[in-house]
Amino acid sequence: MSQQSQHILTAVAWPYANGPRHIGHVSGFGVPSDVFSRYQRMAGNKVLMVSGTDEHGTPIQVQADKEGLGVREVADRYNRVIAEDLTALGLSYDLFTRTTTENHYAVAQEIFKGLHANGYIFPKTTMGAISPSTGRTLPDRYIEGTCPICSYDGARGDQCDNCGNQLDPIELVNPVSRINGETPVFVETEHFMLDLPAFAEVLGTWLQSKQGEWRPNVLKFSLNLLGDLHPRAITRDLDWGVPIPLEGWSDQANKRLYVWFDAVIGYLSASIEWARRSGDPDAWRQWWQNPEARGYYFMGKDNIVFHSEIWPALLLGYNGQGARGGTAGPLGALNLPSEVVSSEFLTMEGRKFSSSRQVVIYVRDFLERYDADALRYYIAVAGPENQDTDFTWSEFLNRNNGELVAAWGNLVNRSISMAAKNFGAVPEAGELTDADRALLARSRAAFAPVGAELNRSRFKNAVTEAFDVVRDANRYLAEQEPWKIKDDPERVKSILHVALQVVDDAKTLLTPFLPNSSNKIHAMLGGTGLWSGMPELQEVEEGGRSYPVITGSYEGGARWESTPIRPGTPLAPPTPLFRKLDPKIVDEELARLGE
Ligand SMILES: [Zn+2]
């Protein structure tokens, strides 16, 4: 690679720990961010990929109430489930942590204090709910009523689950306490607001500089938001979250930082935690303060506002770069996102995913029945990259059987088994024909365009172009028919040499998408050592709690280039790479979907 090695932060949206995640979630933030990170590592860049479970806020409390458990127990349970599932999917996080760590509390509070010191946070008296019978504060989640926006009658005091809008309890029509059904009384309560209008100008300049770089839908959406920026509450009447780090506030059990405020800071706190665990506590600065570093944020489209507007505003405020000026806090000035990569939504057989209506397939259940690479491939080639997209079991079956098994698996299998059977090793090529040279040149030439698509997060184009190499190689074998040549072993050697070289190239091109099968092909072709590293769970402890983090060593041998295969390398008969699925799985899976 002629290009110099860059520091690349892959900041992946934080899954919310109130339940297991389904394939719609991982198609939005999970697989795309991993494909991107694996490619960047192969291209020689220094990647830091971080995320974790988002564990504060009302929905976890609601889930805890439902299960009759404490909030920590619920957070612990789903943190573990989610970490296990993302590991099984092969997502190569350098650190996947959680928002309930001491480190995260400290970093979230530090950002709050920096914003406060620079004048971008101000207190405001609003109306909060109390229970008239007890006189105590009623946290938002205990108030229910009709949504003023969509008229849904089960909206909560902080959010409407039907239309997704954030609410204030006082906005609800006919609010009632979920504890005893009484009508709450609203009294004055104080909260902190983020002065978003103070960032309108600098955000506008910054967003305009991203023209032609970001996906157009993300940029257009973000620019539209600019015209309507209002101060936004960053604290809440809530007893589960990060305490407010100011005198007179920190000891109030019912005042906490708003969950979205602490969650976006997770990208930074996880980077700082990763550095501490790596033994070099300042290492995170290379990704956050080096002006050459680039930060890519991956999420579903419902989260764009937090990454293109609010998180940049928090960073600008901490740096002292908004309309009120100021100076950077003790951490130093921090880099803004380079790119916000948002996916659209995945639906399931024409319907919205819904856990309550059983229109869902959880990652764990999927991976119990099918291979991780099969799901990764589907998401890359047919996922919701540019538009809302429907997952159907028949398309999953067809792509698995037609593309992975029949096209790619079969190419690998025929080439290696013929060479193993006839020669026991990678054969030497004799004189090459025009067709041989054309195919070799064609697969070598695929690295630049496929790499360019991956670098721009155009995963569908990238995997399609990589698969074109597979199709051309199959066509070449069909035309050359080495199995029919009986009297010219030298020609057979040349054909199989060419085929194996192209298999090796395609293995490399497909590694970001299909790391498990590429690792197998690497071994089949006599490769030694690790090719593309896989994540692992590591049990860590804090405050008497033991929990898993995802980490891994991704310093494998995979490089984004064509590497000549070595004649004479012993070959064993290959084992199948992918499982062919029985068409009856479509009906079985559809029967599992509820109404
Ligand atoms: Zn609503």
Residues whose N, C-alpha, C, O or C-beta is under 5 A from the ligand:
A	BS01	ZN	C147 I149 C150 S151 Y152 C160 N162 C163
